[in-house]
Amino acid sequence: MSTNRLDLQGRRTLITGAGSGIGRALALELASRGGVLALAGRRLEPLAETAALVAERVGAAHTITADLTADGEPERVVSDAVSALGGLDILINNAGNVRAAALEDIDIADIRAMIDLNLLAPILATRAALPHLRAAGAEHGHAALVGISSAAGLVGTPFYAPYAATKAGLVRFDEAVRRELHGSGIHVATVYPGPVDTPMMATSQAGADLGYGLRPVNEVAVEIVAGLEERQIDINTQLPERRAMQELNARDPLAVDAALAPKLDELRAAVSSHRSI
């Protein structure tokens, strides 16, 4: 085994959006490695369920109920996590929301909610966590900052314009911070899930025929953690057809426009109910 692997055994980790979906699945993967976890989310009941599942994996968890879009809450969550865990080795900026529809049909309040949770909250949480991550990186060289972006952060898909903007913003944020932290012992990774079978996708009517086939969340979490252990900086868990669109977009973006055009009306109808705010 390479000595350059990121050692995730027993790490003190803060996961936002840990009550369900990818956040919960990541908590269980890290718990199986003896992780000591702080689980943040809006509602206590789902967090408590995650904590109970973590305990079954012989991990330990502290729950923090918070609205990360409220003033001062990202900083408080980090402070509470550090107090509960005795420090911080890993921050996973996972919490996110979505509203899909034609741009003119998306309420301004929903646009602001996506910017606040998907982009501003990770920036502020990271800012608050950096002194603690730097201390861990200096101590053992296995600290990490993880941003859960989206396939939409790589390819702008119709009817997800504000969401795509926030997820692309997180990509560039992670990249810039990674360069700031070079040599600090903090590994920075960005994750690009395609559609995943989580509560966040429950209100979408788009299926595999429109390019929205769902992957099981547990499989995605396993791939994310494996990518972290390999110190990957870009962890792409998309299905092959989504990766093919990403590759085509890099070579010939107008070809993607043309490929999507015949299905625009069908896609608009299928995703206009997609809202997790």
N, C-alpha and C positions, 0 to 999 in steps of 0.2 A: 504494500500500500504506500502511495506517495506521501511523503512527509509534508507536502504542500497542501494536502486536503484540509478543508475547514473542519475543525473538530467541533461538533455540535453537542457533544455529550455534556449533560448537566448545565447547559447554558441558561442564564437568566434572561428571559425574553418577554418583551411587551408586544402583544398582538392586538391591533385595533380591529374592530368588526369581528370579534371572536365568537359571537353568539350563534353563528350559523355559517353555512357555506364553506368557502375556502379558508376563512379564518379558523373555524372550528376544526376542519380537517388538518390544517397545519399544526394546530395545538396538539392534536392527537399524535401526529408524526413526531413532534419534538418531545412530547411526553414519553414516547417509547424509547427516547434517548436520555431519559432521566431529567428532562428539562424542568426548570422552575419558572413558572409562567405567570405573567400578569395579563388578564383577559379584559379588554375594554370593549364596551358596547353601550347602546342606548337603553336596553332593557335588561333588568336583572334576571328574569326567568330563563331566557336562553343562555345567558352567561353561566348561570348556576348549572344548567344541563351540561354545558361544555366542561365546566370544572369537575362535575361528577364523572364524566367520561375520561377526563385527564387522570383522575384518581385511580380509575380502573387500570390505566396504563402505568401505574406507579410513578406518575408525575405529581407535581404539586402546583396548585393554581390559586391565585388571588384575583378576585373580580373587582372591576372598577366600572361603575355605571356613569356614563357621561355622554353629553351631546357635543361632539368634537367641533361642531360649527359655532358653538357659543364662545363669546369672548373669554379668553383665559383657560379654556378647557383643555386644549392640547398640552399646555404647560402643566396644568394640574395633574393630568393623567400620567405624564412622565414622572412628575415628582412623587405621586402616590406609588407608582410602580417601583421606582428606585428605593423608596422607603420600605416597601413590602419585601422586595427581593434582595435588598442590601447592595444594590448596584445594578448595572444593566450591561449585558453583553450583546444583545440583539434587539433591534427595533424592526418590526414588520408593519409597514404602513399599508394595511389591507382594507380598511373601511372605505366603502364607496357606495354611490347611488347612481341611478340612471333614469332618464326620461327620454324616450324616443318618440319622434314625430317629425313632420315637416317643421322646419325652424319657426315659421310664423305661427304654428299651432302650439308651441311650447310656451307655457307661462313664464314670465320673467322671474317669478319666485322660484320656479323649478330650475331655471338656468343658474340663478345665484346659489341654490342649494347644491348643485353639482360642483360649481367652482369652489364653494366653501368646504365641502367634504372631500372631494376627490383631489384637490390641488392645494388649497390654502392649509387645511389641517395637516397634511403630511409635511409641508414646509415648516410649519410652526412646531410640530412634534419633533421633527428632526433637529431643528435649532435648539430646542430644549434638551434633547437627548445627547447631543454631541459631546459635551464635557464628560459624560458618563461613559459613552462609547469610546472616547479617546483614552480614558483611564483603563478600560478593559483591553483595548488594543495594545496599549503600552505594556500592560501586565502580561498578556499571554498571546497576543497576535491573532486571536480568533474571534474578534468582534465582527458584527455585521449590521448593515443597513439594507433593508429589502423593501422595494416599492412594488406593489401589485398594480401594474398598469393593465393593459388590455390589448387584444388584437386591434382594437380601434385606435390605439396609440401608434400603430405602425401603418395602418391603411385607413384613410377616412372613408367610412361607409355612410351611404345616404340615410338620412333621418336620424342620425346620431351625431349631428354636428357639434353641439356644445359638449356632449360627453366625450367625443373624440378629442376636442380641444383640451379638456382637462387631463385626459390620459396621455396625450402627447406631451403636455406640459410636465407631467410627472417624469416622463422618460428623460427629457432634457435636464430637469432638476437633478435626477439621480446621476446623470452623466457628469454634470458640472461639479456636484459634490464629490463624486468619486475622484475627480482630478484634484480637488482641494485636499482630499484626504490621502493622497498617495504617500505610502510609507508609514502610515499611522497605525497599521495593524487592523484597520476597519475595512472589511470587504463590502463593497457596494454592488448590489444586484438588482436588476429590474426584471419582473416577470410579465409575460405576455400570454395570458390565458385567452383562448377563444371562448365560445359559449360553453358554459359548464352547468351541469344539472344542480342548481342551487335555488334557494327561494328568490334570489334576485332576478332570475329568469322566468319566474312563474307566470308573470302577466304577459309575456311575449307569445304571440301565436305563430311566429316564424319557425319553420322546421328545416330539416336537412335539405329539402328541395330548394330552399332559398339560401343555403349556405350557413344555416344556424343549427346544425346537428350538435347535440349536447354530449359532452364528455362526463363520465362519472367523477364526482368531486374527489373521491379518495385517490383515484389514479393520478389526477392532476397534482394533488398534494405530495404524493410520493415522488413525482418527477421534479417538483419544485425543490424539495429537500435534497434529493440526489444532486440536482444542479448546484445547490449551495455548497454541498460537501465537496464538489469538484471545483469550486470557486469560479463557476461561470458568472459572467457579468450580465448576460442576456439569456433568460430562461424562457424558451418558447414552447408552450404546451398545446399549440393549436393542432387541429386535425390536418391531414395532408392537403385537402382541398383549400383550406384557408391559407396554408403556407404557400401553395401555388399562386394564389391571388396576391399574396405579399411579394413574391418574387417577380410576378408580372408587373406589379405596380412599380417596382424599382426599375424595371427595364423600359416599360412602356405604359405610363399611367393612363394615357388616353384609351388604350386597349381595355383597361379595366372599366372605364366609363362606358365604352361600347358594349362590354359584356353584361354590365348591370342594367343598362337602359331598358331592354325588353321586359324586365321584371320589376321596374320601379313602382308601378301602380300596385302590383300584388304585394311587394315588399312593404310599401307604405301602409296598406291595409293591415298587414300582419303584425307590424311592430308598433303601430300607433297606440296600442293599449299597454305598451311596455313602460312600466313606471314602478320604481322601488323607493320613492321619496316619501 
